[in-house]
Amino acid sequence: MRKIEVLGPGCNNCQRLEANARAAVAMAGVEAEIIKVTDYGQIMGYGVMSTPGLVIDGKVVSYGRIPSAGDIAAWLSEA
């Protein structure tokens, strides 16, 4: 099972990123746990200075923007 973390305080952009991540999981046909990380200490631990951020299996794949569901699905298929 893949682990996807959405980093951010819960703003509209963070919610859009979470929705795209959920759509991407369905598109890629993988099992994944999606976790919202709102603690700034944890977010900074990833080196992310601009939210929203997206982490897949412990690796930061995006921050400061909202990648499309298609982009996220491709990242899920790659790893």
SULBELLIN-V693076 format. One record per pair of residues at least 24 apart in sequence whose ideal C-beta (glycine too) atoms are under 7 Angstrom apart, sorted by the first residue. I is the first residue (numbers start at 1). J is the second residue. If there is no record, write none. Layout:
i = <I:I>
j = <J:J>
//
This chain:
i = <1:1:1:2:2:2:2:2:2:3:3:3:4:4:4:4:5:5:5:6:6:6:6:6:7:7:7:7:7:7:7:7:8:8:8:8:9:9:10:13:13:14:14:16:17:17:17:20:20:20:20:20:21:21:23:24:24:24:24:25:27:27:28:28:28:30>
j = <31:32:33:30:31:32:56:57:76:33:35:57:32:33:34:56:35:37:55:34:36:37:52:54:37:43:46:48:51:52:53:55:38:51:52:53:38:51:38:52:66:51:52:66:52:54:66:66:67:68:69:72:54:72:69:69:72:73:76:76:69:73:73:76:77:76>
//
